[in-house]
Amino acid sequence: MPSINLDPITLEEGYPPVDRWHPDFCGDMDLLIKANGEWIHEGSAIKREKMVTLFSRILWREGNEYFLVTPAEKVRIQVEDVPFQIVRAEQIPNSVGEFVWRFYTKTNDVLTLGEDCRIELRPYQGDWMPYVSVRHGMWANFHRNVYYQLIEEAEQIEQAQGITLQLKSAGQPHTIGTFHEI
């Protein structure tokens, strides 16, 4: 199994320029990111939060495949749903006095809805679920508790086909769910 050299990257440096790295494919790594945001290596959960955050900074997506990438190596990993999970949300004023929703991922990404991320409804296991754009074509799902919080805060918009739940952020509406009349 290939190993990956992380020596030149530290958390203090933020996001490495993975979009500019184009190493040769080195093989598959026994690493799975579960739909609940848990990272599993060789059958065991990675417990060190900083290690998971470090790996998340070198994550890259090509089509429907995910890779850990350094300047010299590229190894494929598996992802059940999406690689990131929103574990906290708060509404705060932005620099122009509008309220925005700020989302925090399990891997310490901070995203502002309507400014550097968007929500999209996508199918997952037979239901339409909201996902948040993160970076490089990757997405985050919502932890159940955060999703329930957002449902409580969302405005209900009645339409002919049912009810749409929307959050307002950066002056724009963002749909987090729809419920159809039965």
N, C-alpha and C positions, 0 to 999 in steps of 0.2 A: 504494500500500500504506500502511495506517495506521502511524504511529509511536506510541510510547507514552512519555509523560513520566514519568520516575522521580525527578525532582529532590527532592520532599519526603521520600523514603524512603531511609534508610541502613541498612546491616547492623547497626549498633550498636543500632538501635531494635527489633530482633527481628522479631516477626511483626506486620505491619500488620493492622488490623481489616477484612480483605477481606469478611468476612461481613456487615458493616454498610454496605458500599459498593454502590450500585445504579445505576451510570451507564448511559447508553444504549449499545447495541452500535455499534461504530465500523467493523467490517469484519474481514476475515481478515488474519493476519500469516503470512508464509512462515517459520514456525518449527515444527520437528518434534522431539519428544522420542522418541528411539529406545528400543526395548525394553532395550538395554544401558545406558541412562542417559545417552547422549550427546545433547547439544542441538545441533541443526542449524538454522542461520539462512541462508536463501537459498542452500542447497546446501553451505555450509561449516560445519564444527564450530566452536562457540564455545569458544575455548581459555581465556578468562579465567574462572577458577573463581569469583571474586567476582561476576561478572556473572550467571553461571548461578544462583548462590545467591540473588542479589537477585531475579532473575526468579521463582525457585521460591517466594519469600515472597509474591508477589502472584498466585500461581496459584489458580484457582478452578474448580470442577467443577459443571456443571449437567447432570444426566442423564448422557449419554455424551460430552458435549462439554467441552472445557477452554478457559479464557480467562485472559489476563493482565488484571488489573483494577486501576485506580487510582480515586480519588474521581471523576475526570472522564471516564475512558475504559475501554472494555472491548473487547478484541480476541480473536478466536478463534484458537487454535493447534491443531496436530495432535499426537496421542500414539499411538504404535504399540501399547503394552501398558498400562503404568501410568507415571506421571510420575516416580516416585522409585525409587532402587535402594539396597539395603542393601549397603555395601561393607566393613563391619567389625562383628564381634559379640564380646562378652566376657561372662563370667559374673562377677558381683560381689555382695557382700552388700548388702542394703538396710538401711534404718533400723531394722527390727525383727528383723534377724539372719537373714532368709531369703535364699537366693540368687536372683538375678534375672538374666535375660538383657538386656543393653543392646545396642541396635542403633544403628548410625551410618549415615546416608545419604550419598550422594555430594554432596548439597547441604547438608551440615552439620546435619541434624536429628539429635537424640538421642532415642531412644525406649526405654522400659522395658517389656518384655513382661509383661502382666498388670497393669500399673499405668496406663499411658497408651496402650497399643496392644495389639492382638490379632492372632493369625494365623488366616487362613482359607485352606482349599484351594479353588482355582478352576481351571477348565480354561484351558489356553493351548497352542495348536498341538497338540492331541490328547493332552496329558498333564495330570494334575492337579498343580498347582504351589502352593507356599505363598506367600501374600502377607501383608504386614504393613500394618495400618491406620496412616495417618499423621495427617491432619487434614482436616476439611471433606469427608469422603466420598472422600478420595483414598488410594491404596495404593502400596506399594513392593514390588518383587520383590527376590530375592536374587541378588547376584553369584554366579557358579558356585562360586568358592573358598569363600565364606562358607557357601553351602548345603552343600558337602562337609564343612566344619568342623562344622556343626550335625548332620549325619547321623552323624558320628563320635561326637559327644557325646550324641546322643539315646538314650533308653531304648527298647528293642524290646519291644513288648507283643504277645504272640501271641494271636490271636483265631481263631475258626472260619473266617472268610473270608480270613485272611492276617495280615500283620504290620503294626502301626501304630508309627510312630516318633514319640516324644513328648519334648518338652523340658519340664522343670519350672521354673517361674518364678513368683515371688510366691506360692508354695504351691499353684499350680494346674498341671495338665498342659495342654500345648498341642501339638496334632498338627501335624507338619511333613511327613508323608508316610504313604502306605499302600502296601503291596505285597501283591497278591493271589496266592494259590496257583494254580499252573497245572496 
